Amino acid sequence: MRHITTNDTSAPILRGIADHSWQARGLCHGMVPKDIDELFFPGARARAAIDEAKSICGRCPVKKACFDYALDNEIRQGVWGGLTEAERRPWHAKVNKRLDYSRVKAAFEGRDVHLSDAEREAVTRHAYVRGWSPERLAYTLRLDLDWARDLMRNAAHAVADRDRYWDQADDETAEDDDAASSVQVPRQVQTDSLIAALRKAA
């Protein structure tokens, strides 16, 4: 019996938590450790070293992976992904509010990726809508089963509240449409007036 051992699938866009293979493709890979320390971990006022590090990062093919690695692992010192620690500070402050749907999609595909609080919430709501069991969610997010049950319960309430709100909004829109149906404005007239208003604004 023959087995196909080649893997022709395209490389994933997002790396997994334990995937450090991107580091070997970095332009700084293979540099002398002393030079790396001087360039990428410079003193606060070492402008020449910071500029040189940024020029290397600017040409690096794994700049985004490097930046994500620093954020995911709370690395506050040094130049990572072309940004100094001061430049990354706002990103570190809001990393738990990040909502990147490529990460959410990767989690659904079974990839082991770092998820922010907002991304975990999005995964939980999508899992609830898709009819996942708490056990499946616990496995996907590597959670305790009781915690997964609580998350699913919260997602059920959030989805119910959302649906209740949109049902009310749809009812109000239908009433407005009924009131406006007596005076119908052709779509072309609306478009022409919009274009005229935009020209006047410009």
N, C-alpha and C positions, 0 to 999 in steps of 0.2 A: 504494500500500500504506500502511495506517495503522499507527502504532505507539502503544501506550499508554504514556504517559510519567508517569502518576501512580503514586505509591507509597503503597498503603494498608496496608502492613504496620505492625504496632505497633512503637513505639520499643523498642529493646533495653534490657533492665534494666541490663546492665553496659556501661560505656563502653569503647571501645578505647584502646590506649596513646596514640595521637595525637589522641584526641577531647577537645578542650578546650571544646566547645560548652556544657557545663554552666556554665562561668564566667559566661556572659552572663545566666544566670538567677539568679545569686547576688544577695542583697540588698546586698552590698558593691560590686557592679559599678556603675561610674559615679561612685563617691565620689571626692572630691578626694584625690590621692595622699598629700598631707601628713596628712590625717585618717586614711587607711588605715594609714600608718606609725605614727601615735600610738596608734590603737586596737588594731590587730592585731599590732603588733610593739612592745609596750610594754616599759618597764623592769621589772625583776624585782619591784619593790614597788609598781607603779602599779595598785593594786587597782581604782580607779574605772574606768580604761581597760579593764582585763581584764573587769570586770563588764559594761560597756557592749558590748564585743565579743561576749561570750557571749550577751547578750540579743538581739543582731542575729542571731547564728548559730542561736539557739534557734528563731527564726521562719523561717529560710532554707529554701527548698524543695530546695536541693542540698547540704545539710549533709553527708550521707553521701558524696557524690561528692568533696566538698572534703576530708573526712577520708581517704578512700582515696587521693586524689591526694598528700597529704602523706606517707602511708605508702609508697606505691609509688615515690615519688621521693626518699625519705630526707630530707624537709624537716624539720629538727629545730627551727627557730626559729619563733616567732610562734604566733598562735592560728589553728588550722585545724580546721574541722568542730566548732567549739565547745569544743575542748580546747587547753590551753596546752602548751608543749613538755614541761613536767614531767609533765603528765597523759598525754601521748602516749608518754612514754619506755617504759613497759612494753609498749605495742603495737609499738613499733619493735624492741624486744628479741625479740619472738616472732613477727614478721611472716613469717619463713621457715618457721614451723611451722603457719601458718594453713592450714586445710583447708576451703575453702568450695566445696561441690559446684556452686553456681551458676556459679562461675568455671570449674570442670572442664567443665561442660556447655557453657559458652560457647566454650571452646577446641575442643570437638568440633564445634561449629557453625561453626567457622572464624573466630571473632572473635579479634582480636589484643589479648588482655588480659594484664595482669601476673599471673604465676603464682608462688606460693611454691614452695619445694623440695618440700613435702608435696603440693601440688596437681600439680606436674609428675610426681611419682611416681604419683599416682592416675591421671593421664592416660595415662602409659606402661603401667600395668598393665591399664587398660581397653582400650587400643589392642592390647595383646598378646592379651587374651582375645577381642577382636573379630576377630583375625586380620590386623591391619594389617601392612603391610610397613615395614621401617625407613625407607625413602624417604618414605613418607607421614607417619610420625611426625616425621622430620627437617623436613619441610615445615611441619607443623602447629605444632611448637614452635620453629621457626627455629633448628635445630641443625645441626652438622656431621654428615655421614652416619655417620662412624665412631663418633661419640658416641651417635647414635641406635641403632646396632647394639649398643653396649655396654649402653645402657639397656634395650633389648628382651631381651638375654640375661639381665640381672639380673631383669627382670620375669618371665621364664620360670622362673628358679630360685625366685623368691618365690612364684609361683602354685603351682609343684610342691610346695614346702614346705608351703604353706597346705593344699593338697588332701590331702597325706599326713597332716598333723595332724588334719584334720577326719575323714578316714577312720578313724583310730585312735579319735578321740573317739566317732564313730558306733558303732564296734564295742563300745566299753566301755559305751555307753548301751544298746545292744541286749542285752548280757549282764545289765546291771542290770534292764532291763525283763523279761527272762526270769525272773530271780530274784524279782522283785516280782509277776509275773503270777499266782502262786499266791494272793495276797491282793489282790483288786481292791476299791478303795474307790470308791463312786459319786461322780461329779463334783459332784453337788449337796451331798453331805456335806462334801466338801473346801471348796466355796465357803462353806457355812454356817460351818464352823470358822474360815475365814479372816476372814469378816466379824466373828465373835465376837471373834477375837484383835485385830482393828483397833479394835473398840469398847472393849475392855479397855485397849488402849494409849492411846487418846484420853482 
